[in-house]
Amino acid sequence: MKKNLFVLMLAAVMLLTGGLAACNRKPNDDDMRPSAGDMKYFHSGLVSAQNEDGKYGFINDRDETKIAFQYDYASGFFFDGAAMIQQNGKYFLIDAKGNELSQRYDEITPLPQEQSLWYMLLGISMDNAMFLASNNGAEKADFLSCKGKKIFELETSKFKLYDLSGNYLIVTDGAAYPDTKRGVIDITTGKTVYKTEYDGVGHTPNWTSDFGYDNYFRLYKDGKCALGDAKGKVLTEFKYASIESWFSHGLGWAKMESTPMAADPNTHILLDTSGKEVFTKEGSYTMGSYDSKGIAYFYIGVGAGRVKGYMDRSGNELISVTQQTSVVPSISETLEHESGSDFIVRRSFNAGYRVYTVYDVKGNKLNEFGPGTESELYLRDKGNVLYLFETVDGITTVTPLNGKAQRTAVKIVLEASEQFDLNDSEHGMTTIRRSDGNHRIVDKTGKKITDGRLSYSPSGFDEILGFFKDAEFLCFQKDGKIGYLDFKGNVVVPANFDDAIPPIAGAKLYGVMNDGGKWGFADKNGALKIAAKYDLVLWFLDGLAMVRLDGKFGFVDESGAEVVAPLYTDINGMFSILGLFGGGGAGSPGPA
């Protein structure tokens, strides 16, 4: 199902920021994503709201004004009890009593900017947030804490901002190229990590998991590169032509020559995060990153006759094959391994016959299937389930394999009109499609969970909530309607509506959209409990849900009472935040 601009923009922000790294989580946490329980509307008991006169103030959950409507703009109290204010062309921070925490500036920006927009959108507090504050024409810029305290002062006449990665600011000395020198400042402390004496600096995260990393840097001097840590220690000699832009599970590659093509010979050196050279490979290699199983792919050469293989953390080649040649196109081999999988699969094709050989991640052969023209072997379900497809007399049987690549007792028999759709396979559930348009979702044993197919919600709320570490819902579609499963295969939202928002843990109601494009709320049985009359609804948090009606925002409780009448042009900056991320389509979030 086509995703709208709103979701695409959110995905782009994820890529730009390297994931959701909350300011109150250390960068080397295994999973820096927030929990759904971190979401709330009322921080410090208040939300910011804009009245019909265009002024912002603060109200509580009883629609009582606690800070007068006097500002040109006000964020919510997302920033550890501080809100960002604009008034008469100046910006400053206030606390929940309206006290000014900082002096007034011509500009204040929360850092990192993309991340702060994410957190404001999702209603998550940014503990220990930081701000870049400056005045026009000034030769200095201030980095502020969320309490308005100046962490450090950056002399903009001496340093120029070059890049911001996580909590590290890469600065230049302002000299003209090619005499520019770069350094690194830790913006949480204002301390200089690396002085501005390097020809180039690049942030090099070491990914410890899909959503967690710690920090290293590539340093360039006199045409050579070295690796440095986040404490300012240079870990290697300046002798490499390049070091790759990220490490994975403590390992990363360096090259001795600046050759642009994989066909050109080079010296590849594997470094660990202490700067130790683990091993060296000579030749025309293209190297892959190491995964959690301790293996990495490599290619030797390009084009016809290219070799693909896998090696362990010591550089031992576990298995390799020569891929298809242009001389004999009917003969080819390839290897497949999904990151984190327990298996490597070798696919061999010879004059139409297929042989599938399964190895473990140490290169030990586990099993072989074929030769035959009617067999297929697929890696799916996070790489740790192999499905064997065998077709005899037009009947296809799908058999999951166990951890030793042996056939299990499970046999899923497909009818001639059915397709076991591994593209719709997640958390042990897979869609079986029929040519007549009817589909069913089955578990690993082939047992039907429900009619329908795994899908996406039109508005993309399933994708948004999927970025939380405790996400537990999969969207499915049945007869053109949307519902949700949990990861155990239980139907938690019946497929009765044109769109739906999966409920946050503990909520009794969830948002649904009817045929007219209006949103309301239903219970776990799919019964509509709050009339579908709103242009937009969000999830219930602490017993209240944000709604928008005729372009105005408010809140309803679980009885449907509008405890904060939808009379406000904006709440918590939501109008402008949603506008930045796109949307506006039927049923999708976006400004009115």
MOWO-V967262 format. One record per residue. N is the residue number from 0. RES is the residue in one small letter. PSI is psi in whole degrees, 0 to 359 (* if undefined). OMEGA is omega in radians with two decimals (* if undefined). Layout:
# MOWO-V967262
n,res,psi,omega
N,RES,PSI,OMEGA
N,RES,PSI,OMEGA
This chain:
# MOWO-V967262
n,res,psi,omega
0,m,136,-3.07
1,k,131,3.12
2,k,145,-3.08
3,n,176,-3.07
4,l,328,-3.13
5,f,311,-3.11
6,v,320,3.14
7,l,321,3.12
8,m,321,3.11
9,l,318,3.11
10,a,321,3.12
11,a,320,3.12
12,v,322,3.09
13,m,316,-3.13
14,l,319,-3.09
15,l,324,-3.05
16,t,357,-3.13
17,g,29,3.13
18,g,172,-3.13
19,l,101,-3.13
20,a,97,-3.08
21,a,148,-3.09
22,c,339,3.14
23,n,15,3.08
24,r,137,-3.12
25,k,145,-3.08
26,p,335,-3.10
27,n,14,2.99
28,d,145,3.13
29,d,329,-3.14
30,d,106,-3.06
31,m,4,3.11
32,r,151,3.10
33,p,168,3.02
34,s,152,3.10
35,a,331,3.12
36,g,348,3.09
37,d,347,-3.06
38,m,140,3.01
39,k,157,3.10
40,y,315,-2.99
41,f,98,3.06
42,h,134,-3.03
43,s,26,3.10
44,g,7,-3.03
45,l,157,2.89
46,v,152,3.02
47,s,147,-3.12
48,a,149,3.11
49,q,128,-3.12
50,n,182,-3.08
51,e,342,3.10
52,d,0,3.12
53,g,6,-3.14
54,k,148,3.13
55,y,143,2.98
56,g,196,-3.11
57,f,135,3.13
58,i,162,3.04
59,n,187,-3.06
60,d,5,3.03
61,r,13,3.11
62,d,30,3.09
63,e,134,3.13
64,t,121,-3.13
65,k,332,3.02
66,i,125,-2.96
67,a,152,3.08
68,f,96,-3.01
69,q,355,-3.01
70,y,154,3.08
71,d,335,3.04
72,y,148,3.05
73,a,127,2.98
74,s,173,2.97
75,g,178,3.12
76,f,58,-3.12
77,f,335,-2.90
78,f,68,3.10
79,d,46,3.08
80,g,9,3.10
81,a,149,3.05
82,a,149,3.14
83,m,128,-2.98
84,i,144,2.93
85,q,131,3.12
86,q,126,3.11
87,n,40,3.07
88,g,4,3.13
89,k,155,-3.13
90,y,144,3.11
91,f,175,-3.14
92,l,146,3.06
93,i,161,3.02
94,d,183,-3.02
95,a,355,3.05
96,k,2,3.14
97,g,4,3.12
98,n,138,3.12
99,e,128,-3.08
100,l,339,-3.09
101,s,167,2.97
102,q,174,-3.13
103,r,136,-3.07
104,y,163,3.03
105,d,336,-3.12
106,e,138,2.99
107,i,131,3.14
108,t,126,3.04
109,p,146,-3.09
110,l,144,-0.26
111,p,144,-2.97
112,q,314,-3.11
113,e,320,-3.14
114,q,320,-3.12
115,s,323,3.07
116,l,319,3.09
117,w,310,-3.07
118,y,323,3.08
119,m,319,3.12
120,l,318,-3.07
121,l,359,3.08
122,g,37,-3.08
123,i,135,3.14
124,s,137,3.06
125,m,91,3.11
126,d,143,3.14
127,n,37,3.10
128,a,160,3.13
129,m,155,-3.11
130,f,144,2.99
131,l,118,-3.06
132,a,138,-3.10
133,s,163,3.06
134,n,145,-3.13
135,n,132,3.08
136,g,352,-3.12
137,a,152,3.13
138,e,10,3.13
139,k,151,3.03
140,a,144,-3.09
141,d,137,2.94
142,f,119,-3.03
143,l,148,2.93
144,s,172,3.14
145,c,351,3.06
146,k,6,3.13
147,g,2,-3.13
148,k,136,3.12
149,k,116,3.12
150,i,312,3.04
151,f,168,-3.08
152,e,128,3.14
153,l,122,3.12
154,e,99,-3.08
155,t,342,3.05
156,s,339,-3.11
157,k,324,-3.11
158,f,145,3.03
159,k,139,3.11
160,l,132,3.14
161,y,314,-3.10
162,d,154,3.07
163,l,119,3.14
164,s,111,-3.09
165,g,235,-3.14
166,n,19,-3.06
167,y,130,-3.12
168,l,121,3.05
169,i,123,-3.08
170,v,160,3.04
171,t,164,-3.14
172,d,0,3.09
173,g,357,3.14
174,a,155,-3.14
175,a,147,3.08
176,y,139,0.20
177,p,17,-3.09
178,d,4,-3.10
179,t,136,3.05
180,k,147,-3.07
181,r,155,3.08
182,g,185,-3.05
183,v,136,3.07
184,i,136,3.02
185,d,112,-3.02
186,i,350,3.08
187,t,337,-3.12
188,t,340,-3.06
189,g,3,-3.11
190,k,144,3.08
191,t,122,3.09
192,v,314,3.06
193,y,130,3.12
194,k,160,3.14
195,t,74,-3.13
196,e,12,-3.10
197,y,146,3.12
198,d,334,3.12
199,g,152,3.09
200,v,135,3.06
201,g,135,3.07
202,h,133,-3.09
203,t,89,3.12
204,p,143,2.98
205,n,105,-3.07
206,w,115,3.13
207,t,345,3.08
208,s,184,3.11
209,d,336,-3.02
210,f,23,3.14
211,g,144,-3.13
212,y,162,2.90
213,d,174,-2.82
214,n,134,3.01
215,y,173,-3.08
216,f,144,2.95
217,r,128,-3.10
218,l,134,-3.10
219,y,135,3.11
220,k,127,3.10
221,d,40,3.06
222,g,3,3.14
223,k,159,-3.03
224,c,147,3.05
225,a,164,3.10
226,l,135,3.09
227,g,155,3.11
228,d,184,-3.07
229,a,2,3.12
230,k,3,3.11
231,g,12,3.14
232,k,124,3.05
233,v,121,-2.95
234,l,339,-3.10
235,t,172,2.99
236,e,158,3.01
237,f,86,-3.06
238,k,355,-3.06
239,y,147,3.04
240,a,325,3.12
241,s,157,3.00
242,i,136,-3.05
243,e,158,-2.95
244,s,355,3.00
245,w,153,3.00
246,f,163,3.13
247,s,123,3.13
248,h,40,3.01
249,g,6,-3.08
250,l,146,3.08
251,g,160,-3.03
252,w,145,2.98
253,a,151,3.10
254,k,145,-3.14
255,m,336,3.13
256,e,152,3.13
257,s,63,3.11
258,t,132,-3.03
259,p,336,-3.01
260,m,145,3.10
261,a,340,-3.13
262,a,344,-3.11
263,d,134,3.13
264,p,147,3.14
265,n,168,3.03
266,t,113,3.11
267,h,132,-3.13
268,i,128,3.08
269,l,124,3.11
270,l,145,2.92
271,d,177,-3.02
272,t,1,2.98
273,s,355,-3.09
274,g,0,-3.14
275,k,137,3.05
276,e,116,-3.06
277,v,311,3.05
278,f,170,-3.10
279,t,141,3.06
280,k,128,3.10
281,e,134,3.06
282,g,187,-3.08
283,s,69,-3.05
284,y,149,2.80
285,t,124,-3.00
286,m,144,3.05
287,g,168,-3.14
288,s,152,3.11
289,y,142,3.11
290,d,185,-3.06
291,s,345,3.09
292,k,358,3.06
293,g,25,3.08
294,i,156,3.13
295,a,146,3.07
296,y,161,2.99
297,f,154,2.98
298,y,146,3.00
299,i,120,-3.14
300,g,183,3.10
301,v,161,3.05
302,g,210,-3.08
303,a,134,3.13
304,g,8,3.13
305,r,140,3.13
306,v,135,3.01
307,k,141,3.11
308,g,183,3.09
309,y,145,3.12
310,m,157,3.12
311,d,185,-3.04
312,r,348,3.09
313,s,1,3.13
314,g,2,3.11
315,n,128,3.12
316,e,116,-3.06
317,l,319,-3.08
318,i,145,3.08
319,s,155,3.11
320,v,155,2.99
321,t,120,-3.07
322,q,179,-3.00
323,q,137,3.06
324,t,156,3.12
325,s,344,-3.12
326,v,315,-3.14
327,v,81,-3.02
328,p,341,-3.12
329,s,352,3.13
330,i,123,3.13
331,s,159,3.07
332,e,152,3.04
333,t,164,3.11
334,l,145,3.11
335,e,140,3.08
336,h,122,3.06
337,e,142,-3.11
338,s,127,-3.14
339,g,358,-3.12
340,s,157,3.05
341,d,0,-2.99
342,f,151,2.87
343,i,130,-3.12
344,v,129,3.08
345,r,122,3.12
346,r,123,3.13
347,s,132,-3.13
348,f,129,3.13
349,n,107,3.11
350,a,40,3.08
351,g,347,3.12
352,y,144,-3.06
353,r,134,3.05
354,v,130,3.14
355,y,120,3.13
356,t,129,-3.09
357,v,131,3.11
358,y,156,2.97
359,d,181,-3.04
360,v,3,2.99
361,k,2,3.12
362,g,7,3.12
363,n,133,3.13
364,k,129,-3.14
365,l,318,-3.07
366,n,165,3.11
367,e,140,-3.13
368,f,137,-3.11
369,g,188,0.00
370,p,153,3.11
371,g,158,-3.10
372,t,352,-3.02
373,e,23,-3.13
374,s,145,3.03
375,e,146,3.11
376,l,129,-3.06
377,y,143,2.99
378,l,124,3.10
379,r,180,3.13
380,d,64,3.13
381,k,25,3.03
382,g,356,-3.05
383,n,10,2.98
384,v,126,3.05
385,l,133,3.07
386,y,126,3.09
387,l,123,3.12
388,f,122,3.12
389,e,129,-3.12
390,t,122,3.11
391,v,124,3.14
392,d,38,3.08
393,g,358,3.14
394,i,122,-3.14
395,t,130,3.07
396,t,130,3.11
397,v,123,-3.11
398,t,117,3.01
399,p,145,3.08
400,l,154,3.13
401,n,188,-3.06
402,g,345,3.08
403,k,14,3.13
404,a,29,3.05
405,q,151,3.10
406,r,137,2.99
407,t,175,-3.14
408,a,350,-3.11
409,v,131,3.05
410,k,117,3.13
411,i,110,-3.08
412,v,126,-3.13
413,l,139,3.02
414,e,166,-3.07
415,a,331,-3.08
416,s,6,-3.03
417,e,152,3.10
418,q,126,3.09
419,f,102,-2.90
420,d,97,-3.12
421,l,347,3.02
422,n,339,3.07
423,d,53,-3.10
424,s,123,-3.11
425,e,137,3.09
426,h,41,3.06
427,g,6,3.11
428,m,142,-3.07
429,t,146,3.06
430,t,132,2.93
431,i,118,-3.08
432,r,147,3.03
433,r,150,-3.12
434,s,339,3.14
435,d,4,3.09
436,g,352,3.09
437,n,137,-3.12
438,h,160,3.01
439,r,152,3.11
440,i,129,-3.09
441,v,160,3.04
442,d,190,-3.07
443,k,337,-3.12
444,t,355,-3.09
445,g,358,3.13
446,k,132,-3.12
447,k,131,3.06
448,i,311,3.11
449,t,161,2.98
450,d,151,3.14
451,g,187,-3.13
452,r,150,3.06
453,l,140,-2.96
454,s,191,3.01
455,y,151,3.05
456,s,146,-3.11
457,p,322,-3.09
458,s,344,3.11
459,g,13,-3.14
460,f,329,3.10
461,d,324,3.12
462,e,320,3.13
463,i,309,-3.10
464,l,340,3.10
465,g,348,3.12
466,f,356,3.08
467,f,146,-3.11
468,k,337,-3.12
469,d,26,3.07
470,a,142,-3.06
471,e,24,-3.08
472,f,144,2.98
473,l,132,3.13
474,c,143,3.01
475,f,161,-3.07
476,q,135,3.12
477,k,123,3.14
478,d,39,3.10
479,g,3,3.13
480,k,159,-3.02
481,i,139,3.03
482,g,184,-3.12
483,y,143,2.99
484,l,153,2.91
485,d,176,-3.03
486,f,352,3.06
487,k,359,3.11
488,g,7,3.11
489,n,138,3.07
490,v,114,-3.13
491,v,339,3.05
492,v,110,3.13
493,p,148,-3.12
494,a,78,-3.09
495,n,356,-2.94
496,f,164,3.13
497,d,335,3.08
498,d,161,-3.12
499,a,157,3.07
500,i,120,-3.14
501,p,142,-3.07
502,p,146,2.97
503,i,148,-3.11
504,a,130,3.11
505,g,344,-3.14
506,a,142,3.14
507,k,340,-3.06
508,l,156,3.09
509,y,153,-3.09
510,g,140,3.13
511,v,154,3.12
512,m,136,-3.12
513,n,187,-3.06
514,d,334,-3.11
515,g,6,3.14
516,g,11,3.12
517,k,152,-3.08
518,w,144,3.01
519,g,205,-3.10
520,f,139,3.12
521,a,163,3.06
522,d,183,-3.04
523,k,346,3.10
524,n,0,3.13
525,g,5,3.13
526,a,132,-3.13
527,l,122,-3.10
528,k,332,3.07
529,i,124,-2.98
530,a,142,3.12
531,a,89,-3.10
532,k,357,-3.01
533,y,153,3.08
534,d,332,-3.11
535,l,142,2.97
536,v,153,3.01
537,l,185,-3.02
538,w,159,3.03
539,f,126,3.08
540,l,124,-3.13
541,d,38,3.03
542,g,0,3.14
543,l,147,3.08
544,a,140,3.07
545,m,139,3.11
546,v,160,3.03
547,r,129,-3.12
548,l,123,-3.13
549,d,40,3.08
550,g,4,-3.13
551,k,145,-3.07
552,f,150,3.04
553,g,193,3.14
554,f,145,3.02
555,v,153,3.01
556,d,182,-3.03
557,e,350,3.03
558,s,351,-3.09
559,g,357,3.14
560,a,135,3.11
561,e,86,-3.05
562,v,332,2.93
563,v,104,-3.04
564,a,140,3.13
565,p,76,-3.11
566,l,3,-3.04
567,y,133,-3.14
568,t,333,-3.11
569,d,147,2.99
570,i,129,3.12
571,n,28,3.14
572,g,15,-3.03
573,m,324,-3.12
574,f,310,-3.09
575,s,326,3.13
576,i,311,3.14
577,l,326,3.11
578,g,323,3.12
579,l,328,-3.07
580,f,0,3.11
581,g,209,-3.12
582,g,204,3.13
583,g,351,3.10
584,g,171,-3.13
585,a,123,3.10
586,g,0,-3.10
587,s,150,3.11
588,p,149,3.11
589,g,162,-3.10
590,p,150,3.13
591,a,*,*
